[in-house]
Amino acid sequence: MIKINLLGVAPSPSKVSSSGGSSAPRATQVMIFVGALIVCFGIVGIIYKIWSNQIADSEKRVSQEKIRQTELAVVKAQNEKYQQRLKDLETRINTIQALQNSRVGPVELMSTLGNIVNKTNDLYLYSLTPSGERFEMKGQTNTVDSMANFLAFLKSSGAFEGIQLDQFFQDDQTNRLTYKFSVSCGFKTANGGASPTAGAAPEGIVSPPKGPSAPGGMVGAPAQVQQSLKRAI
């Protein structure tokens, strides 16, 4: 259909330009908005990727630490087991040493003393008491010769030192005459070292006894008897 302008006036150019040029700015704005969205999503994706990698690395390190912790727990358990074994071995060693010391000390003393007593005929010991670094023996004998021999055997054995006859007196409480005595001395081990009972006291005879006298009187031995006992020690 053909339109004819009968007025002979051209249409206003402003209306034409405004209706035809309004589409261009809108398209530009849409493109800018779409580009901004693309950039934002890209930045978010990059950040997400970085954080995902960091989380994965952290989880990997945590897993490694758990494995290491398990290994250390096994090592700790083994160490505690070895420590317990070490304590058991130390306890056994201490027990063996204590038994060894006991064997070297009292057992050796009693064995040596028993051998000496067996060499006499009528001498008996009925007490053995530690006294400081020495020990005291009490007993009885029927004859002076047995007492002298006992003192001589103690001296010649080399295991006893500081031999001292503290008491020697007659005891006639029974129907048979006997002699009571008390001897103190120190003891040396077989390897030459001094035992806990070792000591050095002056040798000699003390004629007065310690304690109450017997009914028959505490007879200090006669002079010849004393001389015999002195020669023995």
Secondary structure, DSSP 8 states (H G I E B T S, - for coil): -----SS-----HHHHHHHHHTHHHHHHHHHHHHHHHHHHHHHHHHHHHHHHHHHHHHHHHHHHHHHHHHHHHHHHHHHHHHHHHHHHHHHHHHHHHHHHHHIIIIIHHHHHHHHHHHTSSSEEEEEEEEETTEEEEEEEES-HHHHHHHHHHHHHHSSEEEEEEEEEEEE-SSSS-EEEEEEEEEEB-TTS-B-TT------EE--S-SS---TT---B--HHHHHHHHHH-
